[in-house]
Amino acid sequence: MSFWGRWVLMVSFICWTMFAAEVKAVKLNQPIVVDGKLTESFWSIPPAVSEFKQKDPNQGGVPSERTEVWVAYDNDALYVAARMHDSSPDSIMAFLDRRDNLSNADWFGVFLDPYRDKRSGNYFVVGPAGTLADGVMYNDDWDDSDWDGVWEGKSNVDEQGWTIEMRIPFSQLRFQEKEPQLWGINFRRDIGRKNEQDYLVYTPRMESGYVSRFQELVGLEGIKPANALEILPFVTAKHERIPGKQGNPFNADGIQNIYDAGADLKYGISSNLILDATINPDFGQVEVDPATVNLSDVESFYQEKRPFFIEGASTFSNFGRGGGRNFWNFNFPNPTFFYSRRIGRSPNWNDTLSADYADAPIATRILGAGKITGKLGDGWNVGTIHALTRREFADYQFNGVKGRAEIEPATYYGVARVQKEMNDGRQGVGILSTLTTRDFEDQTFRNRMNFSGLFTGVDGWTFLDDEKAWVITGYAGFSRTAGSKERMVRLQRNSAHYFQRPDASHIEVDSNATSLTGFSGRVYLMKQKGSFFFNSSFGFIDPNFDVNDLGYLSRTDVINAHVGAGYNWTESDGIFRRKEIGGAFAQNYDFQGNLTNNVLFNFGFVQLMNYYSVNWNLFMTPEEAFNTRRTRGGPLTINAKTSGYNWNFSSDYSKPIVVEISQGKEHSRQFNSTWYNFWIQFRPVANATFSVGPGYSIN
C-alpha cells in the first residue's frame, strides 16, 4: 500500500472511531410488538449502528454482510432491533437448539454494561430460528451462561436476510439511579457458514479486556431501576407410584402424595442493591444432575443450577482471580471457597443407625435464605448470603422396632464478600468470608459432622504497566473447623487429608484435637497481551486447611509452582490462519518435601486457511515422583517417569459434515495406554444434527 493509501486508511479509521464513539437510544412514541418483524414505523428511522468490524476471520476488515441496529426504550424496557442483510438468505444457518447452546451458526447479540464499571454486565442473544441465549459478564473478560433472565426475543427470516426484536425489561438489569444514564454497549453478529464474527467493538487477538472497550449508550432519560417488591408464592402437589415392598411399614403400596408451599421475594433496596429471599424454595423444575458412579476418593462436583444461587454468583466465584483472564493449572487442587451446592444437599445420614426399612428425605429442606448483591459508591462490589436449613429426621424400623433418628442437624450458612476496584480497574482488593454452624439434637450424631467451619481470605490484583499486559493476582486465607474429638479424627483421616499415612513425618492424627486451622494461598504473574504470552504461579494448601463445610476441596498438603510461555501468530500467512506454540514446566511437593509431581509440557495449534485445524500436546515427567494418595492413607508409592502425546484434527464446523480424529499414547515402566477416537457430525437440514463418535483404547 502506498504512503497516501496508508494515510487515507488511518484518517478513515480515526473518523469512524470518533463518530461511532457512542450509541444513542431513542424514546419510543408507539408500542412495539416483539415478533421479530420490523413492521413498526419506528424502525424506519436511521439506525443507531450500521458500521461493524470483523474480528474473524479478517481482523479489522469490513464485514461481508451489512448489519443495521436500532436501540429504543420506554419507561419499562430497552428495545433492540436489528436487520442482518444476507446475500444468500437460503444459506442462513438457523439452528433450533436448547437455550444458551451457541453452536456454530448465525446469531445476533447485544452486550450491556448498565453500571458502566467497565468490568461487568449482561448479554442477550437471538438466533434466526428463535433460539435464545443470555448470561452475565464479569472480570472484564469472562462470562457465565448459567444466569437466565426474563426477556423477549423474536426473529424472522425474509428475502433480505433476517431480523430480530428484543425487549429487555429494566427489572432484569442493575444500574444506578442518576441522570443522565450512561451505559456501555456492544453488538455482535455471527455468520456461521463463513466462520465470521462482526462486532461494533472487539478485543484484538492476544489482547485482554472486553467490557472495558464498550461504546457509550446515551439517550436514556427518566428511567429508574426496579425497586418494587415482587412476591411469587407457589404451591406444589406430587403423586408418586413406585413398586411397593411387602413389609415396608412406611410405603408398602408404593403410593405417596406430597404437598408443599413457599414463596420467593425480590426487592430493590436501592438503585444499586437487590434483595433476593426465599421461604421453603421449590427447586423441582431445575435440571437434575447426571447419574454418576464415583469409585475414586474424591467427592463428585456438581454445577449449581438453582436460580436463587445463580443470580449474582460472579460476586463470590471470582475470588482470587481478578484482573487475570487465563489461569493455567498443573495439578493444583484449587479450592472452591463458596460451593453453594452444600446448602440444601442430601442429608448426611447417621452411621450409628441400623435399619431394615427407613423413610428419609432425599434433600435437606431450606427453611429460608436471603441474598443481597450489588454495588456501593465508587468501585465497591458487595454481596452476602444467609441460609437456614431444617433439622432432618428419618423414621426407621429395625428388628420390628420403629424409631426416629436425626440425620441432618439444623444448620446456618453465611457468606460475605466485599471488593474494591481502583484506578479504573487497574487494581483491586477484596475479602471473602464463609461461616457454617450446626446445632445437633442427637449427641451421637455430633461425631459425624463439624460443629462449625470458618474461612476468611483476602484477594487482589494489580496491573504492572499502562497497557494492562502484565498482571499479578492471587489470594491468601485461613480456615478453622471445630468439632468433637471423634469428628476431628475422622476429618484428619478423610481423603482430603490422610494424616494417618505411616511414612509422613510432618503430619499425624491428633486424637485430642477439637479443631483444625490451616492456610492456603496462590499468586499468579501473567502477561496476557501481545503475541508473546507468559503464565506462572506459586500456590500452597496447608495439610490442616479445610473449607468443605461451605466450599469444595479435594486435596491438601500441596506446594505447587509452574512457569510457562508461548507465542501466537494471529495473522494469516497464506497457508495458516493461526499458529500457536508454547510450553511449561511444573512441580508439586508435599509439606515434607517429597516431590509428588513434575512435568514438561509442550502444546501447539495450527489452523489452515480452509478452517481445518490440528492441535497437539507432548508431555513427560523427567523424574520419578512419590504418590501420596494411591494407597488411600497407606504408604507412599512411586510414579515412574512417563512420556506421552495426544493430537486432534478437526474439519470446518460451518460445513454440513464435520469430522474429528484424535489419538494419544502414554507410556512408563508401570503401564502403557493408547487410544483412538473418531467423531463425525452430519447436518441434513439447518435445524437437525446427527453425530456418532466411536472410540477404541488399549490399556
Secondary structure, DSSP 8 states (H G I E B T S, - for coil): --HHHHHHHHHHHHHHHHHTSEEE-EE-SS----SS---SGGGGS--SB---EEEESSTT---SS-EEEEEEE-SSEEEEEEEEE-S-GGG-------TT---SS-EEEEEEETT--SS-EEEEEE-TT--EEEEEEETTTEEETT-----EEEEEEETTEEEEEEEEEGGGS-----SS--EEEEEEEEEGGGTEEEESS---TT---SGGG-EEEE---S-------EEEEEEEEEEEE----TT-SS-SSSEEEEEEEEEEEEEESSSSEEEEEEES---TTS---------SSS--------HHHHTTTHHHHTTT-SS-S----SS----BS--GGGTT------TT---SEEE--SS--EEEEEEEEEEETTTEEEEEEEEEE--EEEEEEETTEEEEEEEE-EEEEEEEEEEEEETTTTEEEEEEEEEEEEE-SSGGGGGTS-SEEEEEEEEEEEESSTTS-EEEEEEEEEEEEE--HHHHHHHHHSTTT-TT-TT-SS----TT-SEEEEEEEEEEEEE-SSSEEEEEEEEEE-TT---TTTSB----SEEEEEEEEEEEE-S--SSEEEEEEEEEEEEEE-TT--EEEEEEEEEEEEEETTS-EEEEEEEE--S-EEESSTTSSS--EEE--EEEEEEEEE--TTSSEEEEEEEEEEEESS-EEEEEEEEEEEEEETTEEEEE--EEEE-
